[in-house]
Amino acid sequence: MMMIRPAQPKDIAAIAAIYAEAGIKGTASWELEAPDHAEMLRRFETITGAGFPYIVAELNGAVVGYAYANTYRPRQAYRFTVENSIYMDPAAQGRGIGKRLLKVLVDDCARRGFRQMIAVIGDSDNLASQKLHASLGFELVGIAKGLGYKHGRWLDQILMQRALGEGSTGAPAA
């Protein structure tokens, strides 16, 4: 049985393991070393403490994926735009769990009054992430070529964007 729920501090060990596998061994993240448990907990507390959603997908009692939204850029004019992050345990990929997880995140951010969501995809070869985002209405808005260097090769960064709620059709609520 699969469920999506708010992440809790008790989930950090599973979250850190998923991040280390997908983000550090792969190219989903451009960090070169896996953060330890304390650092992952600090990041979780910073994100949730700022009022952003942080959720997990649980399958048969085990956390198999997580997603969160965070500040896109620190300047005040960006306050209605969020950046999403989503990571899945490789063994859980291809089952539609990531799509359900991202949809819940998108809907939650729209309810909170955010108007745009940006996906920063860490490698142009990550077609699964691009397809996942496209399936939920994200559009390609840019490719920065050779922006990062990891695992002995240059990586492109993909930007995809999706309007939330009314998007940019009117002024946001104060």
N, C-alpha and C positions, 0 to 999 in steps of 0.2 A: 504494500500500500504506500502511495506517495502522498506527501503533504508539503505545503509551503507554509512557512511560519516565520515570525520575526526571529532573527538570530539572537542568541544569548551567550554570555561569557563562557558557558560550559561547552559551546560549539567551537571555540577557538582552536583547539588541537586539531580537529577535523578540517577546519578552514585552512589552517597553516599547512597541513599535509597536501590538500588540494592545490593550494597556491604554489607550494614548492614543486609539485609535479608539473602542473600546467604552465605556471608562470616562470619558474626558474629553469627547469629542464627544457621547456619549450620557449616560444617567443611571444607569448601572450603578454608578458611583462618584460620590461627591459632592465629589471634588477638583475644583478649577477650572482648574488648570494641570497639564500632564503632568510627572511627575517625570523628571529626566534619567537617563541610563544609570547614573551613579554611585549615585544614590539608589535606583534599582530593584535594583542589585546589592547595596547595603547591606540593603535589605529582604529580598531572597532569602537572604543570608547570616545574617541575624537569625533568620528563620523556620526554615531548615534547621539552623542552629547550635543551636536550642532543641529539635531532634529532631522537628519536625513534617514531614509529607510535602509535597513540592512536585513536581508532575508536569507533563509536557507531552504533548500529542497531536501527533504528527508525521505528515504526509501527504506521501508522495513526497519525503521528505527535508526538508520545510519545517515549522516549528512553526506550527500553526494554532489552538492553544488551550492553555490552561494552567489548573491548579487547585492550590490548596493549602489546608491547614488551619492554623489558628493559635489562639492563646489566645482564648477567648470573652470572658472578663473576667479581670482580674489577681488578684482575691482567691482565696485558696487553696481555698475550697469549690467553685470552678468548675473545678478542675484536671482533672476527667474529662469536661468539655464543651469542644468545639471549634467554631469558626466556620469555615465553608467559604467560599472565593472561587473563582469560575470565570469565565473570560473566553474568548470565542471570536472568531477572525477572522470578520468578517461574511460573507466569501466561503465560509466552511466551515460556516456554520449550516444547520440543516435536514437534515443528513446522518446524524444519530445519533452523531456524534463526541462532542458534549458529554455525552450520556448515558453513553457508555462511559467517558469521562474522569471524570465524577462518581462512577460506580459503583466504579471503581478506587480513588478517594479514600475513599469511604465504607468499602469493605472494608479498606483499609489502616489507617484510623483505628480500626476495630473490632478488628483484629489487635493494635494497639498498646495496647488496653485502654481506649480512650475509650468513654463510655457514651451520650453525646448529641451530636448535631451540629445546629448552628443555621445557617440560611441567612438572611442579612440582605440582602434584595432592595431595591435603591435606588429603586424607583419602582413604584407600583401599576399603571402602564401596561405594565410589563415582564411581559407574559403568558407569553412564551416561557420565561423563567426560572422563573416560578411553575409552569408545566406540566412543565418538566424536573424540578424538585425533586419535584413531586407524583408523577411517574411512578416515582420511586425511593423512595416511601414517606414523604416529608416531608408534614407536615400544617400548615395555617395555624394559627398560635397568636396572631397579633396584627397589627394595622395601626395605625401611628402616623401620624395625619393631619397633612399640612402641616408636616413636621418639618424639611425642608431647602428651600432656594431656589436654583434653578439654571436657566439658559436662560430666564429671565423667567417662571418659574412655580414654584409651591409643589409639593413632592414628598412623597408618602407613603412610609413605610418599611414593608416587609412582613417579618414574621418567620415563618419556617417551621422546623419541628423534626422530627428523626428520631431514634429510639432506635438505638443501636449495640449489638451483642451482646445482653447481658441487659438493657440499658437501666437503668431504675431499679427492677428487681424484686429486687435484692439488693445487698449491700455490695460495692463494687469491691475488687479486689486492692490490697493496700497498696502 
